[in-house]
Amino acid sequence: MTAGEVVRVAAAVILRADGAVLLAQRPAGKACAGYWEFPGGKLEPGESPAHALARELREELGIRVTNASPWLVQQFVYPHAHVELNFFRVFAFEGEPVGHDNQSFAWQRPHAIDVGPLLPANTRVIAALTLPTVYGITCASDVGVDAFVRRAARAIAGGLALIQVREPDPVLRDAVVLRLADTVRRANARLLVNGSVDDARRLGCAGVHWTARTMLAATSRPHDLIVGASCHTAAELAHAGALDVDFAVLGPVLATPTHADARPLGWEGFAATIEKTRVPVFALGSMRPEDRRVAMAHGAHGIAMRRHAWPSG
């Protein structure tokens, strides 16, 4: 390998039905022996990341991938190499993992990983795995605060765990935050306010959601808060990645009545825009719960919903 050459790697985030992921320990004789990582391997000349993923998992673990989607791309400079890791989420496979290189394996829950040390290039991926795949955006200005709070309580009881309070009136926005605070806290959900870092801290929120304009003006991110950011272009996503925000929202994917003049990306346009993203990206724009699978198949972390996040019945 020549100086400055980037080693391209396909890495698998293999997901079990209970939410656990498979980690592998690097065997003796390899660089960083003893460290834990997501399984995978180097791309061969002319090989695509998807083909390398399937080949490496077949050769290393003896499994056949039947459902996988691109997810995140991370770069990291180790003492021995500069690597580009193309992470895929593997949703289904055939066979049982067997270490053909005598490496150890462990199924781990992302919130409670108890093996180590982990390779540092995996830090962002572990954090992303703790994010839910549905992001709810409030609509109290449409239905009234009391009606919305009732609907929100049902959604949170049903498992919604990541919520952005976005209302056109700051007074209404703050009122919704305060009305939801106890329900969110009891459910261990996370509430983000669409506003400033000061707003988030003043209201006791878990995080802040930045508009694209606010995000583009930022030169750093707060580390005491979760940070989400709205994006519309690949350049904006690149800036979000440079800031190392926790996630981004990209849209509109489909035509939406709230932004009737915006040209929708479509699913192929969405996938092309987020290619090689460093941060998890939620698809936005007329999303319904049934769109989550197609979104994830096109590389999205999940979906962001406004109207359809809140059950009315």
C-alpha positions as CSV (number, residue, x, y, z in Angstrom):
1,M,0.0,0.0,0.0
2,T,1.4,3.4,-1.0
3,A,1.5,6.4,1.4
4,G,-1.9,8.2,1.4
5,E,-3.7,5.3,-0.3
6,V,-7.2,4.8,1.1
7,V,-8.2,1.2,1.9
8,R,-11.8,0.6,1.0
9,V,-13.7,-1.8,3.3
10,A,-17.3,-3.2,3.3
11,A,-18.6,-3.7,6.9
12,A,-21.7,-5.4,8.0
13,V,-24.1,-4.3,10.8
14,I,-25.9,-7.6,11.1
15,L,-29.2,-7.1,12.9
16,R,-31.0,-9.8,14.9
17,A,-34.7,-9.7,15.4
18,D,-34.3,-8.6,19.0
19,G,-32.1,-5.5,18.0
20,A,-28.8,-7.1,18.8
21,V,-25.9,-6.7,16.4
22,L,-22.9,-9.0,15.7
23,L,-19.4,-7.9,16.6
24,A,-16.2,-9.7,15.7
25,Q,-12.9,-9.7,17.5
26,R,-9.8,-9.3,15.3
27,P,-7.7,-12.5,15.5
28,A,-4.0,-12.7,16.5
29,G,-1.6,-11.8,13.7
30,K,-3.8,-9.0,12.2
31,A,-3.4,-5.3,12.8
32,C,-5.3,-4.2,16.0
33,A,-5.5,-7.8,17.1
34,G,-8.0,-8.2,20.0
35,Y,-10.1,-5.2,19.1
36,W,-13.8,-5.7,18.3
37,E,-15.4,-4.5,15.1
38,F,-18.3,-5.1,12.7
39,P,-17.4,-8.0,10.4
40,G,-16.3,-7.4,6.8
41,G,-13.3,-6.9,4.7
42,K,-11.4,-5.1,1.9
43,L,-12.8,-4.5,-1.5
44,E,-10.9,-6.3,-4.3
45,P,-9.9,-4.2,-7.4
46,G,-13.0,-3.2,-9.4
47,E,-15.3,-4.7,-6.8
48,S,-18.4,-2.8,-5.5
49,P,-19.0,-2.4,-1.7
50,A,-22.2,-4.5,-2.0
51,H,-20.4,-7.3,-3.8
52,A,-17.5,-7.2,-1.3
53,L,-20.0,-7.4,1.6
54,A,-21.6,-10.5,0.3
55,R,-18.3,-12.2,-0.6
56,E,-16.7,-11.4,2.8
57,L,-19.6,-12.6,4.8
58,R,-19.7,-15.8,2.8
59,E,-15.9,-16.4,3.2
60,E,-15.5,-15.2,6.8
61,L,-18.8,-16.2,8.4
62,G,-20.3,-18.8,6.1
63,I,-23.5,-16.9,5.7
64,R,-25.4,-15.7,2.6
65,V,-26.8,-12.2,2.7
66,T,-30.5,-12.1,1.5
67,N,-31.4,-8.5,2.5
68,A,-28.9,-5.7,3.0
69,S,-28.9,-1.9,2.4
70,P,-26.1,0.7,2.3
71,W,-26.1,2.9,5.4
72,L,-23.1,5.0,6.5
73,V,-19.6,5.7,5.2
74,Q,-16.9,6.4,7.7
75,Q,-13.2,7.3,7.2
76,F,-10.5,6.8,9.8
77,V,-6.8,7.1,9.9
78,Y,-5.1,4.3,11.9
79,P,-1.3,4.0,12.4
80,H,-1.2,1.2,9.8
81,A,-3.8,2.5,7.3
82,H,-6.3,5.1,6.1
83,V,-9.6,3.2,5.8
84,E,-13.0,4.0,4.2
85,L,-15.6,1.8,5.8
86,N,-18.8,1.3,3.8
87,F,-21.3,0.1,6.4
88,F,-24.4,-1.9,5.4
89,R,-27.3,-2.9,7.6
90,V,-27.9,-6.6,7.0
91,F,-31.6,-7.3,7.8
92,A,-31.7,-11.0,6.7
93,F,-29.2,-13.8,6.0
94,E,-29.1,-17.6,5.6
95,G,-26.9,-19.8,7.8
96,E,-25.3,-19.4,11.2
97,P,-22.1,-17.3,11.6
98,V,-19.0,-19.4,12.0
99,G,-15.5,-17.8,12.4
100,H,-13.4,-19.2,9.6
101,D,-10.4,-17.3,10.9
102,N,-11.0,-18.5,14.5
103,Q,-12.2,-15.1,15.5
104,S,-14.6,-14.6,18.4
105,F,-18.1,-13.2,17.9
106,A,-20.6,-11.7,20.3
107,W,-24.2,-10.5,19.8
108,Q,-24.5,-7.1,21.5
109,R,-27.3,-4.6,22.2
110,P,-26.2,-1.2,21.0
111,H,-27.2,0.5,24.2
112,A,-25.3,-1.9,26.4
113,I,-22.1,-3.2,24.6
114,D,-19.9,-5.0,27.1
115,V,-17.0,-6.3,24.9
116,G,-13.9,-4.2,24.2
117,P,-11.9,-2.5,23.2
118,L,-13.8,-1.4,20.1
119,L,-12.0,0.0,17.1
120,P,-12.6,3.8,17.1
121,A,-14.0,3.9,13.6
122,N,-17.0,2.1,14.9
123,T,-18.0,4.8,17.5
124,R,-20.3,6.8,15.1
125,V,-22.0,3.6,14.0
126,I,-22.7,2.4,17.6
127,A,-24.2,5.8,18.4
128,A,-26.4,5.7,15.2
129,L,-27.7,2.3,16.2
130,T,-29.2,3.8,19.3
131,L,-31.4,6.1,17.3
132,P,-35.0,4.9,16.6
133,T,-36.0,4.5,12.9
134,V,-39.1,6.8,13.3
135,Y,-38.8,10.5,14.0
136,G,-42.1,12.2,14.9
137,I,-42.6,15.9,14.1
138,T,-45.3,17.8,16.0
139,C,-48.4,19.3,14.4
140,A,-50.1,21.0,17.4
141,S,-50.8,24.1,15.3
142,D,-53.0,22.0,13.0
143,V,-55.1,20.3,15.6
144,G,-54.8,22.3,18.8
145,V,-52.6,21.7,21.8
146,D,-55.0,19.6,23.9
147,A,-55.9,17.3,21.0
148,F,-52.3,17.0,19.9
149,V,-51.1,16.1,23.4
150,R,-53.6,13.3,23.6
151,R,-52.5,12.0,20.3
152,A,-48.8,12.3,21.3
153,A,-49.4,10.3,24.5
154,R,-50.8,7.5,22.4
155,A,-47.9,7.6,19.9
156,I,-45.4,7.6,22.8
157,A,-47.1,4.7,24.5
158,G,-47.0,2.9,21.2
159,G,-43.2,3.2,21.0
160,L,-42.4,6.6,19.4
161,A,-39.2,7.5,21.1
162,L,-37.7,10.5,19.1
163,I,-39.7,13.7,18.7
164,Q,-39.0,17.1,17.2
165,V,-41.2,19.9,18.5
166,R,-41.6,22.1,15.5
167,E,-44.3,24.8,15.6
168,P,-44.5,28.1,13.7
169,D,-45.3,30.1,16.9
170,P,-42.4,29.9,19.5
171,V,-44.9,30.4,22.4
172,L,-47.0,27.4,21.1
173,R,-43.8,25.4,20.6
174,D,-42.6,26.0,24.2
175,A,-46.1,25.1,25.5
176,V,-46.0,21.8,23.6
177,V,-42.6,21.0,25.0
178,L,-43.7,21.6,28.6
179,R,-47.0,19.6,28.1
180,L,-45.1,16.6,26.7
181,A,-42.1,16.7,29.1
182,D,-43.5,14.2,31.8
183,T,-44.9,11.8,29.2
184,V,-41.6,11.7,27.3
185,R,-39.5,11.3,30.5
186,R,-41.6,8.4,31.8
187,A,-41.2,6.6,28.4
188,N,-37.4,7.3,28.2
189,A,-38.2,9.0,24.9
190,R,-36.1,11.9,23.6
191,L,-37.5,15.4,22.8
192,L,-35.7,17.8,20.5
193,V,-36.8,21.4,19.9
194,N,-36.6,23.1,16.5
195,G,-34.8,26.2,17.5
196,S,-31.6,27.3,19.1
197,V,-29.2,25.5,21.5
198,D,-30.3,28.0,24.2
199,D,-33.9,27.1,23.6
200,A,-33.1,23.4,24.0
201,R,-31.2,24.0,27.3
202,R,-33.8,26.4,28.7
203,L,-36.7,24.0,28.0
204,G,-34.7,20.9,29.3
205,C,-34.9,19.1,26.0
206,A,-32.6,16.2,25.1
207,G,-31.6,17.9,21.9
208,V,-32.0,20.6,19.3
209,H,-33.1,20.4,15.7
210,W,-31.4,22.9,13.4
211,T,-32.8,24.3,10.2
212,A,-30.5,24.0,7.2
213,R,-29.7,27.8,7.5
214,T,-28.7,27.4,11.2
215,M,-26.7,24.3,10.5
216,L,-24.8,25.9,7.6
217,A,-23.9,28.9,9.8
218,A,-22.6,26.6,12.5
219,T,-18.8,25.9,12.9
220,S,-19.2,23.3,15.7
221,R,-22.0,21.4,17.5
222,P,-22.8,21.2,21.2
223,H,-21.9,18.0,22.9
224,D,-24.3,18.1,25.8
225,L,-27.3,17.8,23.4
226,I,-28.5,15.5,20.6
227,V,-28.2,17.5,17.4
228,G,-30.4,16.9,14.3
229,A,-30.3,19.0,11.1
230,S,-32.6,19.6,8.2
231,C,-30.9,19.1,4.8
232,H,-32.0,19.4,1.2
233,T,-28.8,18.8,-0.8
234,A,-25.7,16.6,-0.8
235,A,-23.7,19.7,0.1
236,E,-25.8,20.4,3.2
237,L,-25.4,16.7,4.2
238,A,-21.7,17.0,3.8
239,H,-21.6,20.0,6.1
240,A,-23.8,18.1,8.6
241,G,-21.2,15.3,8.5
242,A,-18.3,17.7,9.0
243,L,-20.1,19.0,12.1
244,D,-20.7,15.4,13.3
245,V,-24.3,16.0,14.0
246,D,-26.2,13.0,15.4
247,F,-28.5,12.7,12.4
248,A,-30.0,14.6,9.4
249,V,-33.4,14.8,7.8
250,L,-33.6,15.0,4.0
251,G,-36.6,15.8,1.9
252,P,-39.1,16.1,0.5
253,V,-38.9,12.6,-0.9
254,L,-42.5,12.6,-2.0
255,A,-44.8,15.5,-2.9
256,T,-46.1,17.1,0.3
257,P,-48.9,19.6,0.8
258,T,-46.9,21.7,3.3
259,H,-44.3,22.4,0.7
260,A,-46.3,22.2,-2.6
261,D,-43.7,24.3,-4.5
262,A,-40.8,22.0,-3.6
263,R,-39.7,19.4,-6.2
264,P,-39.7,16.0,-4.6
265,L,-36.5,13.9,-4.8
266,G,-38.2,10.6,-5.4
267,W,-36.6,7.5,-3.9
268,E,-33.8,7.2,-6.5
269,G,-32.9,10.9,-6.0
270,F,-32.9,10.4,-2.2
271,A,-30.6,7.5,-2.5
272,A,-28.2,9.4,-4.8
273,T,-28.2,12.4,-2.5
274,I,-27.3,10.5,0.6
275,E,-24.6,8.3,-1.0
276,K,-21.5,8.1,1.2
277,T,-23.3,10.0,4.0
278,R,-21.4,10.1,7.3
279,V,-24.5,10.7,9.4
280,P,-27.8,8.7,9.6
281,V,-30.5,10.3,7.4
282,F,-34.2,10.2,7.9
283,A,-36.4,10.4,4.8
284,L,-39.0,13.2,5.0
285,G,-42.0,14.2,2.8
286,S,-45.5,12.6,3.0
287,M,-44.0,9.6,4.8
288,R,-46.3,7.0,6.3
289,P,-45.4,4.1,8.6
290,E,-45.5,1.7,5.7
291,D,-42.7,3.7,3.9
292,R,-40.1,2.8,6.5
293,R,-39.0,-0.4,4.8
294,V,-38.6,1.2,1.4
295,A,-36.8,4.2,2.9
296,M,-34.3,1.9,4.6
297,A,-33.8,-0.1,1.4
298,H,-32.7,3.2,-0.2
299,G,-30.1,3.9,2.5
300,A,-32.2,5.9,5.0
301,H,-31.8,5.4,8.7
302,G,-35.6,5.6,8.9
303,I,-38.5,8.0,8.3
304,A,-39.6,11.4,9.7
305,M,-43.3,11.9,9.9
306,R,-45.5,14.8,10.8
307,R,-49.2,14.1,10.2
308,H,-48.9,10.3,10.2
309,A,-46.8,10.0,13.4
310,W,-49.8,10.8,15.7
311,P,-52.7,8.3,15.8
312,S,-56.0,10.1,15.9
313,G,-58.2,7.3,17.1
